[in-house]
Amino acid sequence: MVRRSKDLSRDVKVIHLTDLHVDRDYSGAGKGKCFLGICCKSTNETSDAQVDLGEWGDAQGCGVPLHTFQNLLQHINESHPDVDYIVWTGDTAAHDSWFQSPAANLETVHVVTELIQKALPDVPVYPAVGNHDIFPINQFPGSDEVVGSGDFWFYKSLASIWKEYIPEDQVQGFRTYGNFVVRPVEGLRIVVLNTNYCYKFNWFTYLDHSDPGKQLEWLDRELKSASDAGDHVHLVSHISPGDEDCLVTWTHHFLRLLHKYRGVVKAQFYGHDHDDRFQVMVGDNDTVLGVAFLGPSLTPLRKMNPAYRIYTVDAHSKEVKMLETWWMDLAEANRKGKPAWRRLYNTVTDYRFRPFTLQDWLGFVDDVRREESLFLDYYRHKSRNWPRPPESCNETCRTLNTCNMIVRDPIKYCGAERCKTKSPEECKDFDYY
């Protein structure tokens, strides 16, 4: 049964979990064998050992041990008893896709779901599907011919695992395309979108460039319904439409929907990237269409410390008025034998940034571009204090990082360097596919 927050007169506290990448074969400190130059797994064969893996996780590991995730849940239970709900934006399975199977991936999602329900039994959770959660990896069929009767095996199984999270009247839609809508508080709808249908490594998307999985058509209906009712919307999904690996035609039409329903979508929550960052989606005349919050990963793969996010959502506007990231120093945890979760930064106290409207986020991007100390804080926080000297980010690195804070229509701007303007003449030969 989907529960609702009762007190509508106060701000809402939201926790964002993403890219857990739990490796159920990773039992703790020991030897690891590496595969395909991607990641390393625990091994009992000393002759195969290539690296040492830490007790609580490792930047070379294919995922985190299950007990690391259990420790995170215990911490959340003890430190945030006032959380209203959790958004969980996908990628629960590890990165060892060559060892996986449909049954194994579903079992990982099942185990993690049961752990959440046991540790936080009274906290509503709104989950989205990640590209690593399915097997084969990335492959989500979108056409009616492939899905067939309307019950895709993967979504059907997930609907059973997540039956406590998906409203009964949304189950059939989820079993077909992996999306649903829920109303956590009066005046707010959480629309769980399946952006795996915009992912260019999902080969099924090339069967239907216009709208794979009918996600945009469905989103249009849901935003219209919310607009007609005077409700606000938060979008929850795995891959941000501002990601460069999202098909440019899909991003183009998504931004058009944000423009069409300006003022309806108040926040967007995604994962996939593993970095701790955000994107400002901008239309003509630098009008902000939306803000996408990309949550930090629990997995340390790609050299970043495990983390999660907390948002304070304004009771009236339903916009994010404050966010903070909590992290675990992985090297310290492996050295001392126990993790310590700490607050990394708070946008109000550490960035001196308190947004009153979505437009204010564009001003904050300008501040990060201008102020070197603010940029260095932002850059350091992306990897959650992973040891990187400030001089490792040169002028090119800085330009790329600040450019990636802005998302513009990729068709108007040729799909590259979206924070820069290009003329129609420059874009005439751009390959939109």
BELKAVEN-V830138 format. One record per pair of residues at least 6 apart in sequence whose ideal C-beta (glycine too) atoms are under 8 Angstrom apart, sorted by the first residue. I is the first residue (numbers start at 1). GAP is how many residues later the second one is. If there is no record, write none. Layout:
BEGIN
i=I gap=GAP
i=I gap=GAP
END
This chain:
BEGIN
i=1 gap=163
i=2 gap=122
i=2 gap=162
i=2 gap=163
i=2 gap=164
i=2 gap=165
i=2 gap=180
i=3 gap=119
i=3 gap=121
i=4 gap=120
i=4 gap=179
i=4 gap=180
i=4 gap=181
i=5 gap=7
i=5 gap=79
i=5 gap=80
i=5 gap=119
i=5 gap=179
i=5 gap=180
i=8 gap=177
i=8 gap=178
i=8 gap=179
i=8 gap=307
i=9 gap=306
i=10 gap=305
i=11 gap=301
i=11 gap=302
i=11 gap=303
i=11 gap=304
i=11 gap=310
i=12 gap=72
i=12 gap=73
i=12 gap=172
i=12 gap=173
i=12 gap=300
i=12 gap=301
i=12 gap=303
i=13 gap=67
i=13 gap=69
i=13 gap=70
i=13 gap=71
i=13 gap=297
i=13 gap=298
i=13 gap=299
i=13 gap=300
i=14 gap=69
i=14 gap=70
i=14 gap=71
i=14 gap=72
i=14 gap=73
i=14 gap=296
i=14 gap=297
i=14 gap=298
i=14 gap=299
i=15 gap=61
i=15 gap=65
i=15 gap=68
i=15 gap=70
i=15 gap=71
i=15 gap=72
i=15 gap=293
i=15 gap=294
i=15 gap=295
i=16 gap=70
i=16 gap=71
i=16 gap=73
i=16 gap=253
i=16 gap=277
i=16 gap=279
i=16 gap=292
i=16 gap=293
i=16 gap=294
i=16 gap=295
i=17 gap=69
i=17 gap=70
i=17 gap=71
i=17 gap=72
i=17 gap=278
i=17 gap=281
i=17 gap=291
i=18 gap=70
i=18 gap=71
i=18 gap=72
i=18 gap=73
i=18 gap=220
i=18 gap=252
i=18 gap=253
i=18 gap=254
i=18 gap=277
i=18 gap=278
i=18 gap=279
i=18 gap=280
i=18 gap=290
i=19 gap=70
i=19 gap=71
i=19 gap=72
i=19 gap=111
i=19 gap=252
i=19 gap=253
i=19 gap=255
i=19 gap=276
i=19 gap=278
i=19 gap=279
i=19 gap=280
i=20 gap=43
i=20 gap=44
i=20 gap=49
i=20 gap=71
i=20 gap=72
i=20 gap=92
i=20 gap=277
i=20 gap=278
i=20 gap=279
i=21 gap=41
i=21 gap=42
i=21 gap=43
i=21 gap=70
i=21 gap=71
i=21 gap=72
i=21 gap=73
i=21 gap=74
i=21 gap=111
i=21 gap=276
i=21 gap=277
i=21 gap=278
i=21 gap=280
i=22 gap=41
i=22 gap=42
i=22 gap=43
i=22 gap=44
i=22 gap=47
i=22 gap=70
i=22 gap=71
i=22 gap=72
i=22 gap=86
i=22 gap=89
i=22 gap=90
i=23 gap=18
i=23 gap=19
i=23 gap=38
i=23 gap=39
i=23 gap=40
i=23 gap=41
i=23 gap=42
i=23 gap=43
i=23 gap=71
i=23 gap=73
i=24 gap=42
i=24 gap=70
i=24 gap=83
i=24 gap=84
i=24 gap=87
i=25 gap=16
i=25 gap=17
i=25 gap=71
i=26 gap=15
i=26 gap=16
i=26 gap=27
i=26 gap=31
i=26 gap=35
i=26 gap=36
i=26 gap=37
i=26 gap=38
i=26 gap=39
i=26 gap=40
i=26 gap=68
i=27 gap=15
i=27 gap=38
i=28 gap=27
i=28 gap=37
i=28 gap=39
i=29 gap=23
i=29 gap=24
i=29 gap=25
i=29 gap=26
i=29 gap=305
i=30 gap=12
i=30 gap=13
i=30 gap=14
i=30 gap=22
i=30 gap=23
i=31 gap=11
i=31 gap=12
i=31 gap=13
i=31 gap=15
i=31 gap=17
i=31 gap=18
i=31 gap=19
i=31 gap=20
i=31 gap=21
i=31 gap=22
i=32 gap=8
i=32 gap=9
i=32 gap=10
i=32 gap=11
i=32 gap=17
i=32 gap=18
i=32 gap=19
i=32 gap=20
i=32 gap=21
i=32 gap=26
i=32 gap=28
i=32 gap=29
i=33 gap=7
i=33 gap=8
i=33 gap=10
i=33 gap=12
i=33 gap=15
i=33 gap=16
i=33 gap=17
i=34 gap=6
i=34 gap=7
i=34 gap=16
i=34 gap=17
i=34 gap=26
i=35 gap=6
i=35 gap=27
i=35 gap=61
i=35 gap=63
i=36 gap=62
i=38 gap=24
i=38 gap=57
i=39 gap=21
i=39 gap=22
i=39 gap=23
i=39 gap=24
i=39 gap=55
i=39 gap=56
i=39 gap=57
i=39 gap=262
i=40 gap=10
i=40 gap=11
i=40 gap=13
i=40 gap=18
i=40 gap=20
i=40 gap=21
i=40 gap=22
i=41 gap=20
i=41 gap=21
i=41 gap=55
i=41 gap=58
i=42 gap=11
i=43 gap=6
i=51 gap=7
i=51 gap=9
i=53 gap=7
i=53 gap=8
i=54 gap=276
i=54 gap=277
i=54 gap=279
i=54 gap=280
i=55 gap=10
i=55 gap=278
i=55 gap=279
i=55 gap=282
i=56 gap=8
i=56 gap=9
i=56 gap=11
i=56 gap=12
i=56 gap=15
i=56 gap=272
i=56 gap=274
i=56 gap=277
i=56 gap=278
i=56 gap=283
i=57 gap=7
i=57 gap=8
i=57 gap=11
i=57 gap=242
i=57 gap=243
i=57 gap=249
i=57 gap=273
i=57 gap=276
i=57 gap=277
i=58 gap=242
i=58 gap=272
i=58 gap=276
i=59 gap=241
i=59 gap=242
i=59 gap=243
i=59 gap=244
i=59 gap=245
i=59 gap=271
i=59 gap=327
i=60 gap=241
i=61 gap=238
i=61 gap=239
i=61 gap=240
i=62 gap=32
i=62 gap=33
i=62 gap=34
i=62 gap=239
i=63 gap=30
i=63 gap=31
i=63 gap=32
i=63 gap=33
i=63 gap=236
i=63 gap=238
i=64 gap=234
i=64 gap=235
i=64 gap=236
i=64 gap=242
i=66 gap=45
i=66 gap=49
i=68 gap=230
i=68 gap=238
i=68 gap=271
i=69 gap=43
i=69 gap=46
i=69 gap=229
i=70 gap=45
i=70 gap=49
i=71 gap=268
i=72 gap=226
i=72 gap=234
i=72 gap=236
i=72 gap=256
i=72 gap=269
i=73 gap=42
i=73 gap=43
i=73 gap=46
i=73 gap=47
i=74 gap=45
i=75 gap=264
i=75 gap=266
i=76 gap=7
i=76 gap=43
i=76 gap=44
i=76 gap=232
i=77 gap=42
i=77 gap=43
i=79 gap=262
i=80 gap=230
i=83 gap=37
i=83 gap=40
i=83 gap=227
i=84 gap=39
i=84 gap=40
i=84 gap=100
i=84 gap=101
i=85 gap=38
i=85 gap=39
i=85 gap=40
i=85 gap=41
i=85 gap=99
i=86 gap=30
i=86 gap=34
i=86 gap=37
i=86 gap=38
i=86 gap=39
i=86 gap=40
i=87 gap=38
i=87 gap=39
i=87 gap=41
i=87 gap=103
i=87 gap=147
i=87 gap=149
i=87 gap=182
i=88 gap=28
i=88 gap=37
i=88 gap=38
i=88 gap=39
i=88 gap=40
i=89 gap=38
i=89 gap=39
i=89 gap=41
i=89 gap=147
i=89 gap=148
i=89 gap=149
i=89 gap=180
i=89 gap=181
i=89 gap=182
i=89 gap=183
i=89 gap=206
i=90 gap=37
i=90 gap=38
i=90 gap=39
i=90 gap=40
i=90 gap=41
i=90 gap=42
i=90 gap=43
i=90 gap=147
i=90 gap=148
i=90 gap=181
i=90 gap=182
i=91 gap=39
i=91 gap=40
i=91 gap=41
i=91 gap=42
i=91 gap=147
i=91 gap=180
i=91 gap=181
i=91 gap=206
i=92 gap=16
i=92 gap=17
i=92 gap=20
i=92 gap=38
i=92 gap=40
i=92 gap=41
i=93 gap=7
i=93 gap=11
i=93 gap=12
i=93 gap=15
i=93 gap=16
i=93 gap=37
i=93 gap=39
i=93 gap=40
i=94 gap=6
i=94 gap=14
i=94 gap=38
i=95 gap=37
i=95 gap=204
i=95 gap=206
i=97 gap=35
i=97 gap=38
i=97 gap=39
i=97 gap=40
i=100 gap=35
i=100 gap=37
i=101 gap=34
i=102 gap=32
i=102 gap=33
i=102 gap=51
i=102 gap=52
i=104 gap=31
i=105 gap=28
i=105 gap=29
i=105 gap=30
i=106 gap=48
i=106 gap=51
i=106 gap=52
i=106 gap=55
i=109 gap=24
i=109 gap=49
i=109 gap=52
i=110 gap=51
i=113 gap=14
i=113 gap=48
i=113 gap=49
i=116 gap=9
i=117 gap=47
i=124 gap=41
i=124 gap=58
i=124 gap=60
i=125 gap=39
i=125 gap=40
i=126 gap=39
i=126 gap=56
i=126 gap=58
i=126 gap=64
i=126 gap=66
i=126 gap=110
i=127 gap=35
i=127 gap=38
i=127 gap=65
i=128 gap=64
i=128 gap=65
i=128 gap=66
i=128 gap=108
i=128 gap=109
i=128 gap=110
i=128 gap=143
i=129 gap=11
i=129 gap=26
i=129 gap=29
i=129 gap=49
i=129 gap=65
i=129 gap=67
i=129 gap=109
i=130 gap=66
i=130 gap=108
i=130 gap=141
i=130 gap=142
i=131 gap=6
i=131 gap=7
i=131 gap=9
i=131 gap=65
i=131 gap=68
i=131 gap=70
i=131 gap=71
i=131 gap=107
i=131 gap=108
i=131 gap=141
i=134 gap=6
i=134 gap=20
i=134 gap=62
i=138 gap=58
i=138 gap=61
i=138 gap=63
i=138 gap=64
i=138 gap=65
i=139 gap=63
i=139 gap=64
i=139 gap=65
i=140 gap=14
i=140 gap=38
i=140 gap=54
i=140 gap=56
i=140 gap=57
i=140 gap=59
i=140 gap=62
i=140 gap=64
i=140 gap=73
i=141 gap=6
i=141 gap=11
i=141 gap=63
i=142 gap=35
i=142 gap=55
i=142 gap=62
i=142 gap=63
i=142 gap=65
i=142 gap=66
i=142 gap=70
i=142 gap=71
i=142 gap=72
i=143 gap=61
i=143 gap=64
i=143 gap=65
i=143 gap=69
i=146 gap=58
i=146 gap=61
i=147 gap=29
i=147 gap=30
i=150 gap=22
i=150 gap=25
i=150 gap=26
i=151 gap=24
i=151 gap=25
i=152 gap=23
i=152 gap=24
i=152 gap=25
i=152 gap=26
i=154 gap=24
i=155 gap=19
i=155 gap=20
i=155 gap=21
i=155 gap=22
i=155 gap=23
i=156 gap=19
i=158 gap=16
i=158 gap=20
i=159 gap=7
i=159 gap=12
i=159 gap=15
i=159 gap=16
i=163 gap=8
i=165 gap=17
i=166 gap=8
i=166 gap=14
i=166 gap=16
i=167 gap=13
i=167 gap=14
i=167 gap=15
i=170 gap=10
i=170 gap=11
i=170 gap=12
i=171 gap=9
i=173 gap=6
i=173 gap=7
i=173 gap=45
i=174 gap=6
i=177 gap=17
i=177 gap=20
i=177 gap=36
i=177 gap=37
i=177 gap=38
i=177 gap=41
i=178 gap=16
i=178 gap=18
i=178 gap=35
i=179 gap=12
i=179 gap=13
i=179 gap=14
i=179 gap=15
i=179 gap=36
i=179 gap=39
i=180 gap=12
i=181 gap=8
i=181 gap=9
i=181 gap=10
i=181 gap=11
i=181 gap=41
i=182 gap=7
i=182 gap=8
i=182 gap=10
i=183 gap=6
i=183 gap=7
i=183 gap=48
i=184 gap=6
i=187 gap=43
i=187 gap=44
i=187 gap=45
i=187 gap=131
i=188 gap=43
i=188 gap=44
i=188 gap=45
i=188 gap=46
i=188 gap=130
i=189 gap=33
i=189 gap=37
i=189 gap=42
i=189 gap=43
i=189 gap=44
i=189 gap=45
i=190 gap=43
i=190 gap=44
i=190 gap=46
i=191 gap=28
i=191 gap=31
i=191 gap=32
i=191 gap=35
i=191 gap=42
i=191 gap=43
i=191 gap=44
i=191 gap=45
i=192 gap=44
i=192 gap=45
i=193 gap=22
i=193 gap=26
i=193 gap=42
i=193 gap=43
i=193 gap=44
i=194 gap=19
i=194 gap=21
i=194 gap=43
i=194 gap=44
i=195 gap=20
i=195 gap=42
i=195 gap=43
i=195 gap=44
i=195 gap=45
i=195 gap=46
i=195 gap=51
i=195 gap=75
i=196 gap=6
i=196 gap=17
i=196 gap=42
i=196 gap=43
i=197 gap=7
i=197 gap=8
i=197 gap=15
i=197 gap=16
i=197 gap=18
i=197 gap=53
i=198 gap=7
i=198 gap=14
i=198 gap=17
i=198 gap=41
i=198 gap=43
i=198 gap=48
i=198 gap=49
i=198 gap=52
i=198 gap=53
i=198 gap=56
i=199 gap=6
i=199 gap=40
i=199 gap=46
i=199 gap=47
i=199 gap=48
i=200 gap=45
i=200 gap=46
i=200 gap=47
i=201 gap=44
i=202 gap=10
i=204 gap=8
i=205 gap=7
i=205 gap=42
i=206 gap=227
i=209 gap=38
i=209 gap=40
i=209 gap=224
i=210 gap=39
i=211 gap=6
i=211 gap=39
i=211 gap=42
i=212 gap=35
i=212 gap=38
i=216 gap=34
i=216 gap=37
i=216 gap=38
i=216 gap=41
i=219 gap=35
i=219 gap=38
i=220 gap=37
i=220 gap=40
i=222 gap=11
i=223 gap=10
i=223 gap=34
i=223 gap=37
i=223 gap=38
i=223 gap=41
i=223 gap=42
i=224 gap=37
i=226 gap=6
i=226 gap=7
i=226 gap=35
i=226 gap=38
i=227 gap=34
i=227 gap=37
i=231 gap=33
i=232 gap=32
i=232 gap=33
i=232 gap=34
i=232 gap=85
i=232 gap=86
i=233 gap=31
i=233 gap=32
i=233 gap=33
i=234 gap=31
i=234 gap=32
i=234 gap=33
i=234 gap=34
i=234 gap=35
i=234 gap=79
i=234 gap=84
i=235 gap=30
i=235 gap=32
i=235 gap=33
i=235 gap=34
i=236 gap=32
i=236 gap=33
i=236 gap=34
i=237 gap=31
i=237 gap=32
i=237 gap=33
i=238 gap=32
i=238 gap=33
i=238 gap=34
i=239 gap=6
i=239 gap=7
i=239 gap=31
i=239 gap=32
i=239 gap=33
i=240 gap=6
i=240 gap=28
i=240 gap=30
i=240 gap=32
i=240 gap=33
i=240 gap=39
i=240 gap=52
i=240 gap=54
i=240 gap=167
i=241 gap=9
i=241 gap=10
i=241 gap=13
i=241 gap=14
i=241 gap=40
i=241 gap=51
i=241 gap=166
i=242 gap=9
i=242 gap=37
i=242 gap=39
i=242 gap=50
i=242 gap=165
i=242 gap=176
i=243 gap=27
i=243 gap=29
i=243 gap=30
i=244 gap=171
i=247 gap=186
i=248 gap=162
i=248 gap=163
i=248 gap=167
i=248 gap=184
i=248 gap=185
i=249 gap=162
i=249 gap=183
i=249 gap=184
i=251 gap=156
i=251 gap=158
i=251 gap=159
i=252 gap=157
i=252 gap=158
i=252 gap=159
i=255 gap=26
i=255 gap=28
i=255 gap=34
i=255 gap=152
i=255 gap=153
i=255 gap=154
i=258 gap=7
i=258 gap=23
i=258 gap=25
i=258 gap=31
i=258 gap=32
i=259 gap=24
i=259 gap=30
i=262 gap=25
i=262 gap=27
i=265 gap=25
i=266 gap=51
i=266 gap=52
i=266 gap=53
i=266 gap=54
i=266 gap=92
i=267 gap=23
i=267 gap=24
i=267 gap=26
i=267 gap=44
i=267 gap=46
i=267 gap=51
i=267 gap=52
i=267 gap=53
i=268 gap=22
i=268 gap=23
i=268 gap=24
i=268 gap=25
i=269 gap=23
i=269 gap=24
i=269 gap=26
i=270 gap=22
i=270 gap=23
i=270 gap=24
i=270 gap=25
i=271 gap=23
i=271 gap=24
i=271 gap=26
i=272 gap=22
i=273 gap=21
i=274 gap=22
i=274 gap=23
i=274 gap=25
i=274 gap=27
i=274 gap=28
i=274 gap=30
i=275 gap=19
i=275 gap=21
i=275 gap=29
i=275 gap=107
i=275 gap=108
i=276 gap=18
i=276 gap=19
i=276 gap=20
i=276 gap=28
i=276 gap=31
i=276 gap=33
i=276 gap=49
i=276 gap=68
i=276 gap=105
i=276 gap=106
i=276 gap=107
i=276 gap=108
i=277 gap=17
i=277 gap=101
i=277 gap=105
i=277 gap=127
i=277 gap=128
i=278 gap=13
i=278 gap=14
i=278 gap=15
i=278 gap=16
i=278 gap=83
i=278 gap=127
i=279 gap=12
i=279 gap=13
i=279 gap=15
i=279 gap=125
i=279 gap=126
i=279 gap=127
i=279 gap=128
i=280 gap=8
i=280 gap=11
i=280 gap=12
i=280 gap=81
i=280 gap=82
i=280 gap=85
i=280 gap=125
i=280 gap=126
i=280 gap=127
i=281 gap=7
i=281 gap=8
i=281 gap=9
i=281 gap=10
i=281 gap=11
i=281 gap=126
i=281 gap=127
i=282 gap=6
i=282 gap=7
i=282 gap=80
i=282 gap=124
i=282 gap=125
i=282 gap=126
i=283 gap=6
i=283 gap=125
i=283 gap=126
i=286 gap=76
i=287 gap=72
i=288 gap=70
i=288 gap=71
i=288 gap=73
i=288 gap=74
i=290 gap=68
i=291 gap=29
i=291 gap=67
i=291 gap=70
i=292 gap=115
i=293 gap=16
i=293 gap=18
i=293 gap=27
i=293 gap=30
i=295 gap=13
i=295 gap=14
i=296 gap=8
i=296 gap=11
i=296 gap=12
i=296 gap=13
i=296 gap=29
i=296 gap=31
i=296 gap=88
i=297 gap=7
i=297 gap=9
i=297 gap=10
i=298 gap=8
i=298 gap=9
i=298 gap=10
i=299 gap=7
i=300 gap=6
i=300 gap=30
i=303 gap=80
i=303 gap=83
i=304 gap=78
i=304 gap=79
i=304 gap=80
i=304 gap=82
i=305 gap=22
i=305 gap=23
i=305 gap=24
i=305 gap=25
i=305 gap=78
i=305 gap=79
i=305 gap=80
i=305 gap=81
i=306 gap=21
i=306 gap=22
i=306 gap=24
i=306 gap=78
i=307 gap=18
i=307 gap=19
i=307 gap=20
i=307 gap=21
i=307 gap=37
i=307 gap=77
i=308 gap=17
i=308 gap=18
i=309 gap=14
i=309 gap=15
i=309 gap=16
i=309 gap=17
i=310 gap=13
i=310 gap=14
i=310 gap=15
i=310 gap=16
i=311 gap=9
i=311 gap=11
i=311 gap=12
i=312 gap=8
i=312 gap=9
i=312 gap=10
i=312 gap=11
i=313 gap=6
i=313 gap=7
i=313 gap=8
i=314 gap=6
i=314 gap=7
i=319 gap=36
i=319 gap=38
i=319 gap=39
i=320 gap=35
i=321 gap=33
i=321 gap=34
i=321 gap=35
i=322 gap=24
i=322 gap=25
i=322 gap=26
i=322 gap=32
i=323 gap=23
i=323 gap=24
i=324 gap=19
i=324 gap=20
i=324 gap=21
i=324 gap=22
i=324 gap=23
i=325 gap=18
i=325 gap=19
i=325 gap=20
i=325 gap=56
i=325 gap=59
i=326 gap=15
i=326 gap=16
i=326 gap=17
i=326 gap=18
i=327 gap=14
i=327 gap=15
i=327 gap=17
i=327 gap=57
i=327 gap=58
i=328 gap=11
i=328 gap=12
i=328 gap=13
i=328 gap=14
i=329 gap=11
i=329 gap=13
i=329 gap=56
i=332 gap=8
i=333 gap=6
i=333 gap=7
i=344 gap=37
i=344 gap=40
i=344 gap=41
i=345 gap=6
i=345 gap=32
i=345 gap=36
i=347 gap=6
i=347 gap=7
i=348 gap=6
i=350 gap=27
i=351 gap=13
i=351 gap=23
i=351 gap=26
i=353 gap=7
i=353 gap=11
i=353 gap=14
i=355 gap=6
i=355 gap=9
i=362 gap=44
i=365 gap=37
i=365 gap=40
i=365 gap=41
i=367 gap=7
i=368 gap=6
i=368 gap=7
i=368 gap=10
i=368 gap=34
i=368 gap=37
i=369 gap=6
i=369 gap=33
i=375 gap=23
i=375 gap=26
i=375 gap=27
i=376 gap=14
i=376 gap=17
i=378 gap=23
i=379 gap=11
i=379 gap=14
i=379 gap=19
i=379 gap=22
i=380 gap=8
i=380 gap=10
i=382 gap=19
i=393 gap=8
i=402 gap=17
i=403 gap=14
i=403 gap=15
i=403 gap=16
i=403 gap=17
i=404 gap=15
i=405 gap=14
i=406 gap=12
i=406 gap=13
i=407 gap=11
i=408 gap=10
i=408 gap=11
i=410 gap=6
i=410 gap=8
i=411 gap=16
i=411 gap=19
i=411 gap=21
i=412 gap=10
i=412 gap=15
i=413 gap=7
i=413 gap=8
i=413 gap=9
i=413 gap=14
i=414 gap=8
i=414 gap=12
i=414 gap=13
i=414 gap=16
i=415 gap=15
i=415 gap=17
END
